[in-house]
Amino acid sequence: MGYLYFASLVLYAVAFGLLGFGIFTLFSRSNQKRGSIAIISGVVIFVAVMSANVLYPVSAGEKTIVANYTNVSSADDSFYCEIYDEYTNAHYRYYSSEKEEATAFCSNIELGKEYSINYTYKDGSNHIETLGE
């Protein structure tokens, strides 16, 4: 079980505990200000955890993308062919040490066509490992 998954379970438990405490104190009329603050903070934590699970990128996987745009660029000491998928609003890159290899990879891609890719997420971008049709 990953750290992100475990942390989200703990935060869900905290959010539900705050919500339960807030509802209990509001109904028992013991301290309505503390109960209101507990409910608001519980809802905020709950929504934040739900959003965080969606926002974290997948570290590796297989996906079907539609190539809407391709580009050959350079970064540091390597070149890459960048493929943009409009539906997922994501960029996928195939890295190579030589510009000719990256250009050849990009030239094999037809725009508007679906491709099945295996990729990993590292250093802030999606790295293409294999490309299939």
C-alpha positions in Angstrom: 0.0 0.0 0.0 1.5 3.4 -1.1 2.1 6.3 1.2 -0.3 8.5 -0.7 -3.1 5.9 -0.3 -2.4 5.5 3.4 -2.2 9.3 4.0 -5.5 9.8 2.2 -7.2 7.1 4.4 -5.9 8.8 7.5 -7.1 12.2 6.3 -10.5 10.7 5.5 -10.8 9.4 9.0 -9.8 12.8 10.5 -12.4 14.5 8.2 -15.2 12.1 9.3 -14.2 12.4 12.9 -14.4 16.2 12.7 -17.8 16.0 11.0 -19.1 13.6 13.6 -17.8 15.7 16.4 -19.3 18.9 14.9 -22.7 17.3 14.4 -22.7 15.9 17.9 -21.8 19.2 19.5 -24.3 21.1 17.4 -27.1 18.8 18.4 -26.2 18.6 22.0 -25.9 22.5 22.1 -22.8 22.3 24.2 -20.5 24.6 22.2 -21.9 25.6 18.9 -18.9 27.7 17.8 -16.5 24.8 18.2 -19.0 22.5 16.4 -19.4 24.8 13.5 -15.6 25.1 13.1 -15.2 21.3 13.3 -17.9 20.8 10.6 -16.3 23.4 8.3 -12.8 22.1 8.7 -14.0 18.5 8.2 -15.7 19.4 5.0 -12.6 21.3 3.8 -10.3 18.3 4.6 -12.7 15.9 2.9 -12.9 18.0 -0.3 -9.1 18.5 -0.3 -8.4 14.8 0.0 -10.9 14.0 -2.8 -9.1 16.6 -5.0 -5.6 15.4 -4.1 -6.3 11.8 -5.2 -7.4 13.1 -8.6 -4.5 15.6 -9.0 -1.6 13.2 -8.3 -0.3 11.8 -11.6 -0.1 8.1 -12.2 3.5 6.9 -12.0 3.3 4.3 -14.7 0.8 2.6 -16.8 -0.7 1.8 -20.2 -3.0 4.3 -21.9 -4.6 4.8 -25.3 -4.0 8.4 -26.6 -4.9 10.3 -29.7 -1.9 12.1 -31.2 -3.1 15.7 -31.8 0.3 17.4 -31.9 3.9 16.3 -32.2 7.1 18.2 -31.7 10.9 17.5 -31.5 12.7 19.5 -28.8 15.9 19.3 -26.7 16.4 19.3 -23.0 19.8 19.1 -21.3 21.9 16.6 -23.2 19.0 14.7 -24.9 16.3 15.2 -27.5 12.7 14.2 -27.2 9.6 13.7 -29.4 6.6 15.2 -27.6 3.1 14.0 -28.3 0.1 16.0 -27.1 -3.2 14.3 -26.3 -6.0 16.9 -26.3 -8.6 14.6 -24.6 -6.4 14.1 -21.5 -4.6 17.4 -21.9 -1.3 15.7 -21.3 2.1 15.6 -23.0 4.0 12.4 -23.5 7.7 12.4 -24.4 10.0 9.9 -26.0 13.6 10.7 -25.0 16.6 9.9 -27.1 20.3 10.9 -27.1 20.3 11.6 -30.8 18.1 14.1 -32.6 17.6 11.8 -35.7 16.1 9.1 -33.5 13.7 11.5 -31.9 12.8 12.9 -35.3 12.3 9.4 -36.7 10.0 8.5 -33.8 7.9 11.6 -34.4 7.7 11.0 -38.2 6.1 7.6 -37.5 3.2 9.2 -35.7 0.1 10.2 -37.7 -1.9 13.0 -36.2 -5.5 12.1 -35.2 -4.7 8.4 -34.9 -5.0 6.4 -31.7 -1.9 4.8 -30.1 -1.5 2.6 -27.1 1.5 3.6 -25.0 3.4 2.3 -22.0 4.7 5.2 -20.0 6.3 6.2 -16.7 6.0 9.5 -14.9 9.4 10.9 -13.7 11.1 14.2 -13.5 7.8 16.0 -14.1 6.9 14.5 -17.4 5.4 11.3 -18.9 8.2 9.2 -20.6 7.0 6.9 -23.4 8.6 3.4 -23.1 6.7 1.6 -25.9 4.3 2.8 -28.6 1.8 0.5 -30.3 -1.3 1.0 -32.5 
